Amino acid sequence: MTKHKAGFVNIIGNPNVGKSTLMNAFVGERLSIITSKAQTTRHRILGIVNGDNFQVLLSDTPGIIKPAYQLQESMMDFVKSAFEDADVLLYLVELGEKELKDEAFFNKIKNAKIPVLLLINKIDQGNEELLTEALQLWQEKVPNAEIFAISALQNFGVPEVFNRIIELLPESPAFYPKDQLTDKPERFFVNEAIREKILIHYKKEIPYSVEIDTEEFFEDDNIIRIRSVIMVERETQKGIIIGHKGSALKRVGIEARKDLEKFFGKQIHLELYVKVNKNWRSDERQLRRFGYNNKQ
């Protein structure tokens, strides 16, 4: 009888290299926000992939940046914790990239005592010459890593990486029930669906000044009734989010509702409100409330 394997696989890398796309390709569900804007992932999001003889616990982390304010510092704490509990580390770079934005993190990867898989992503956007250069560069920079060339978006090379992950995992019973997809509650995915639409439709600082708080989530047999508040830092941002006669807010609500109906497989009634919560990104108490400050 085949022994059961289980373990934690943490995905790290610069912003916008495709970490969330890879995570969703592994899990088969859209657990993580995917947009063309950097810094879309703010939390560590756990995605669980189950098989008869394995359970892979995948962690998508925020992109590695030099923090400019308290929220970003909390985001980097999530990345630091990814080194602490991983059985396998996935270091994702994109074709043409030559360095990690933070030297301290880079040294941690090079000196990791656990298996490191270095994945060169977005190879569908380059050619063979670029790929050969990238393979040589990363082999020299991270000699302790196994290197794979992939396209997370096209699912090219992803099954091979996943098979290698299972080979590397320790023998262990499952950590979570086998029908569980993630460790996050329903309200988390409501918040993320709304935040994703704001990232897509608003420019400049607006998406990064926004936090979502789902105050009500009532589920019946046929319908889920949700009430969520979009928090901004300034009064002017509130007006931009709402838009002329509420048109911009309405668009966010309609698109988020459609995604949530697919995700939950039920009819959704979604009410959205906008409130000003001054300087929440620099307020430790607020950050704890929104689940960012994971320091004990």
Order of alpha helices (4+ residues) and beta strands (2+ residues): beta-alpha-beta-beta-alpha-beta-alpha-beta-alpha-beta-alpha-alpha-beta-beta-alpha-alpha-beta-alpha
